[in-house]
Amino acid sequence: MWYVVQENLNDVILSWNSHRIRPSTNERVPHGRPMVLYNMPALYGVEDYKHHVDSRQIDVCNRECIFRQRPCDETVYDLCEMYVADLQLAQPSNAADARVLYETLRNCIRQDLDSGL
């Protein structure tokens, strides 16, 4: 389920980074491709705000972080899987479908909480 959302996000990233931002009447606003603007700000005469992070710091973060296999609390995930199976809900294929599924699952959980189950 979450992988479909990630695929949509990846599509947005690719689309955004490959399009061209047109020049603006505001001369302080740079124009060009977002990927180039981000990676080579000196070409546009703007300051580079990226900050180098030592790979050892990243290694410490990776060791100290807990990476979940599931996108949320395990109990909530299992409950949502039960609702999906019981209601024969389809896996979303786009962002709009994902939102409908989310709202449906949220309403199911709220109804069960309100009924005291």
KACOR-V511435 format. One record per backbone hydrogen bond with DSSP energy under -1.0 kcal/mol. CO is the residue of the C=O (numbers start at 1). NH is the residue of the N-H. E is the energy in kcal/mol with one decimal. If there is no record, write none. Layout:
co;nh;e
CO;NH;E
CO;NH;E
This chain:
co;nh;e
2;6;-2.2
3;7;-2.3
4;8;-2.1
5;9;-2.4
6;10;-2.6
7;11;-2.1
8;12;-2.1
9;13;-2.5
10;14;-2.5
11;15;-2.6
12;16;-3.2
13;17;-2.9
14;18;-1.5
21;32;-1.1
26;29;-1.8
32;21;-3.1
33;37;-2.8
34;38;-2.5
35;39;-2.3
36;40;-2.7
40;43;-1.4
41;44;-1.6
41;46;-1.9
42;45;-1.3
54;58;-1.4
55;59;-2.2
56;60;-2.0
57;61;-2.1
58;62;-2.6
59;63;-2.1
60;64;-2.3
61;65;-1.8
73;77;-2.6
74;78;-2.6
75;79;-2.4
76;80;-2.6
77;81;-2.4
78;82;-1.8
79;83;-2.2
80;84;-2.6
81;85;-2.2
82;86;-3.2
83;87;-2.9
84;89;-2.2
94;98;-2.2
95;99;-2.1
96;100;-2.0
97;101;-2.6
98;102;-2.6
99;103;-2.7
100;104;-2.4
101;105;-2.8
102;106;-2.8
103;107;-2.3
104;108;-2.2
105;109;-2.4
106;110;-2.5
107;111;-2.5
108;112;-2.3
109;113;-2.4
110;114;-2.7
111;115;-2.0
112;117;-2.1
